[in-house]
Amino acid sequence: MIGVRRKRPEAVETEDAGAPRQTDPELLAQRDRLIERFALMQSELGGLFYEMAIRDHVRMEVLIPKAAELQRVDAELAQLERMIDSGPSSVGGHCSACGAMYARGSAFCAQCAHPLTA
């Protein structure tokens, strides 16, 4: 079952220095926007299914694409959280096609699937 994600702390403890490491504010803002979008999409999908179910007319051809989009946002959010957890050195750059940030070593953009390697 997919659950609503919670926000993580702004600073992460470093192993050697013990001083908090500040996370890129752009990454945090993007994560917050994705969390809100994920929660809204999840609520809308649940409401849509409920309305179909009470009318005894569940249409999978409508539900499946919406669930796939929700899964894509969830995967993008998971990748972004891994980048936040890994620190600033994990950001590989911005996609030339859509401008989304991608993790170091990524072959394709998680947002638009544009190839990131030459």
C-alpha positions as CSV (number, residue, x, y, z in Angstrom):
1,M,0.0,0.0,0.0
2,I,1.3,3.4,-0.9
3,G,1.4,5.9,2.0
4,V,1.8,9.6,2.2
5,R,5.4,10.6,2.7
6,R,6.6,12.7,5.5
7,K,9.1,15.6,5.3
8,R,12.6,14.9,6.4
9,P,14.8,17.2,8.5
10,E,16.6,20.0,6.8
11,A,20.1,19.1,8.1
12,V,21.7,15.7,8.2
13,E,24.4,14.8,10.6
14,T,27.8,14.1,9.0
15,E,29.7,11.0,10.2
16,D,33.1,12.6,10.8
17,A,32.6,16.2,11.9
18,G,29.4,15.9,13.8
19,A,28.3,19.3,12.4
20,P,25.0,19.4,10.5
21,R,25.3,19.4,6.7
22,Q,23.0,21.8,4.9
23,T,20.9,20.3,2.1
24,D,20.4,22.3,-1.1
25,P,17.3,24.4,-0.7
26,E,16.3,23.8,-4.3
27,L,16.2,20.1,-3.6
28,L,14.2,20.6,-0.5
29,A,11.7,22.8,-2.3
30,Q,11.4,20.3,-5.1
31,R,10.8,17.5,-2.6
32,D,8.1,19.5,-0.8
33,R,6.3,20.1,-4.1
34,L,6.5,16.4,-5.0
35,I,5.2,15.4,-1.6
36,E,2.2,17.7,-2.1
37,R,1.6,16.5,-5.6
38,F,1.9,12.9,-4.5
39,A,-0.7,13.3,-1.7
40,L,-3.1,15.1,-4.0
41,M,-2.8,12.5,-6.7
42,Q,-3.3,9.7,-4.2
43,S,-6.4,11.4,-2.8
44,E,-7.8,12.0,-6.2
45,L,-7.2,8.4,-7.3
46,G,-8.9,7.1,-4.1
47,G,-11.8,9.4,-4.6
48,L,-12.2,8.3,-8.2
49,F,-12.1,4.7,-7.3
50,Y,-14.7,5.2,-4.5
51,E,-17.1,7.0,-6.9
52,M,-16.8,4.3,-9.4
53,A,-17.2,1.5,-6.8
54,I,-20.4,3.0,-5.2
55,R,-21.9,3.2,-8.7
56,D,-20.8,-0.4,-9.4
57,H,-19.0,0.8,-12.5
58,V,-15.2,0.5,-12.0
59,R,-13.4,1.3,-15.2
60,M,-9.8,0.0,-15.1
61,E,-8.9,1.8,-18.3
62,V,-9.4,5.0,-16.4
63,L,-7.7,4.0,-13.1
64,I,-4.6,2.3,-14.5
65,P,-3.1,5.4,-16.2
66,K,-3.7,7.5,-13.1
67,A,-2.1,4.9,-10.9
68,A,0.9,4.7,-13.3
69,E,1.3,8.5,-13.1
70,L,1.2,8.3,-9.3
71,Q,3.8,5.6,-9.4
72,R,6.0,7.8,-11.6
73,V,5.8,10.7,-9.1
74,D,6.6,8.3,-6.3
75,A,9.7,7.0,-8.1
76,E,10.8,10.6,-8.8
77,L,10.3,11.5,-5.1
78,A,12.3,8.5,-4.0
79,Q,15.2,9.4,-6.3
80,L,15.1,13.0,-5.0
81,E,15.1,11.8,-1.4
82,R,18.2,9.6,-2.2
83,M,19.9,12.7,-3.6
84,I,19.1,14.6,-0.5
85,D,20.3,11.8,1.7
86,S,23.6,11.5,-0.3
87,G,24.4,15.2,0.0
88,P,25.3,17.8,-2.6
89,S,27.9,15.6,-4.4
90,S,25.2,13.3,-5.6
91,V,23.6,15.8,-8.0
92,G,24.8,15.2,-11.5
93,G,23.3,18.2,-13.1
94,H,20.1,19.4,-14.9
95,C,18.4,17.7,-17.9
96,S,19.0,19.7,-21.1
97,A,15.4,18.8,-22.3
98,C,13.3,19.6,-19.2
99,G,15.6,21.2,-16.6
100,A,14.9,18.5,-13.9
101,M,17.8,17.6,-11.6
102,Y,19.3,14.2,-12.0
103,A,21.6,12.0,-9.8
104,R,25.2,11.5,-10.7
105,G,25.6,8.5,-12.9
106,S,22.0,8.6,-14.3
107,A,21.6,7.6,-17.9
108,F,18.1,9.0,-18.4
109,C,16.1,11.9,-16.9
110,A,13.5,10.6,-14.4
111,Q,11.1,13.4,-15.5
112,C,11.1,13.2,-19.3
113,A,13.3,10.1,-20.1
114,H,15.7,12.1,-22.2
115,P,19.1,10.5,-22.5
116,L,21.7,12.2,-20.2
117,T,24.8,10.8,-21.8
118,A,26.4,11.8,-25.1
